Amino acid sequence: QVQLVESGGGLVQAGGSLRLSCAASGSIFSINVMGWFRQAPGKQRALVASITSSGSTNYADSVKGRFTISRDNAKNTVYLQMSVLKPEDTAVYYCNAGTNYAHRPYWGQGTQVTVSS
């Protein structure tokens, strides 16, 4: 089993920045892919960004050029640097992890990000 603990959410004005962190513990030897999803009120949970243990990344089109995902394998931690935040980025952000893109069963508890206009 893998446990994921997020931190770093909060309230920020449009145009501002935030950094989210997610620390993994437990059976982390099985983890290859880590990433972030988000869920806004009334919407489905959607992928924001992912990163593999080798450093390959992918991003949702809506965040490309504004968000950067990174990973510290020694600390078993993944980060999401969010810049030029927009009100539409407001959501609960969830850390996610798994063995590959098709099998990602582990979730954090979620952290709220609110961007005011």
C-alpha positions in Angstrom: 0.0 0.0 0.0 1.1 3.6 -0.7 0.2 6.7 1.2 0.2 10.1 -0.3 0.2 13.3 1.7 -0.3 16.7 -0.1 0.5 20.2 1.2 0.7 23.7 -0.2 -2.8 24.6 -1.2 -4.4 27.9 -0.3 -5.9 31.2 -1.5 -4.1 33.3 -4.1 -5.0 36.2 -6.3 -5.1 35.7 -10.1 -1.7 36.0 -11.6 -0.1 34.6 -8.5 1.8 31.4 -7.8 1.6 28.4 -5.5 3.6 25.2 -5.1 2.0 21.9 -4.2 3.9 19.0 -2.7 3.0 15.3 -2.3 5.1 12.9 -0.2 4.7 9.2 -0.8 5.4 6.5 1.8 4.8 2.8 2.1 5.3 0.4 -0.8 6.9 3.1 -2.9 9.2 0.6 -4.8 6.2 -0.1 -7.1 5.6 3.5 -8.0 6.6 4.8 -11.4 4.1 7.4 -12.3 3.1 10.3 -10.0 0.9 13.2 -10.8 -1.8 15.7 -10.0 -5.5 15.7 -10.8 -8.0 18.4 -10.0 -11.7 18.6 -9.5 -13.7 21.7 -9.6 -17.3 21.9 -8.2 -19.7 20.2 -10.5 -17.0 18.9 -12.8 -15.2 15.6 -13.2 -11.7 15.0 -11.8 -9.2 15.7 -14.6 -5.5 15.2 -15.1 -3.3 18.2 -14.6 0.2 16.8 -15.0 2.1 13.5 -14.6 5.8 12.6 -14.3 7.5 9.2 -14.5 10.5 8.1 -12.4 12.7 8.8 -15.4 11.4 12.4 -15.7 9.0 12.2 -18.6 6.2 14.6 -18.2 2.8 15.4 -19.7 0.4 18.2 -19.0 -3.2 19.2 -19.7 -3.4 21.7 -22.4 -5.0 24.2 -20.1 -1.9 24.4 -17.9 0.9 24.1 -20.4 3.4 26.9 -20.0 2.0 27.9 -16.6 2.5 24.7 -14.4 5.6 22.7 -13.9 5.7 19.2 -12.4 8.9 17.9 -10.9 9.9 15.0 -8.8 12.6 14.2 -6.1 13.0 10.5 -6.2 15.3 10.5 -3.1 12.5 12.1 -1.1 9.7 10.3 -2.8 8.0 13.6 -3.4 6.4 15.2 -6.4 5.8 18.9 -6.8 3.5 21.1 -8.8 4.7 24.7 -9.4 1.7 26.7 -10.5 2.2 30.2 -11.9 0.0 32.8 -13.6 -2.9 31.3 -11.8 -6.4 31.9 -13.1 -9.8 31.7 -11.4 -10.6 28.7 -13.5 -7.7 26.8 -11.8 -9.8 26.8 -8.6 -10.3 23.2 -7.6 -9.4 20.5 -5.1 -6.0 19.1 -6.3 -5.3 15.5 -5.7 -2.0 13.7 -5.8 -2.0 10.4 -7.6 0.5 7.5 -8.1 0.8 4.1 -9.7 2.9 1.7 -11.5 2.1 3.0 -15.0 -0.4 5.4 -16.8 -3.0 2.7 -16.9 -2.8 1.6 -13.3 -2.8 4.5 -10.8 -4.8 3.4 -7.8 -3.3 5.6 -5.1 -4.8 9.0 -4.1 -4.0 11.7 -1.6 -6.7 13.4 0.5 -6.8 16.5 -1.7 -5.8 20.1 -1.1 -7.9 23.1 -2.0 -6.6 25.8 -4.4 -8.7 28.9 -4.7 -7.8 31.7 -7.1 -9.6 35.0 -6.6 -10.2 37.4 -9.5 
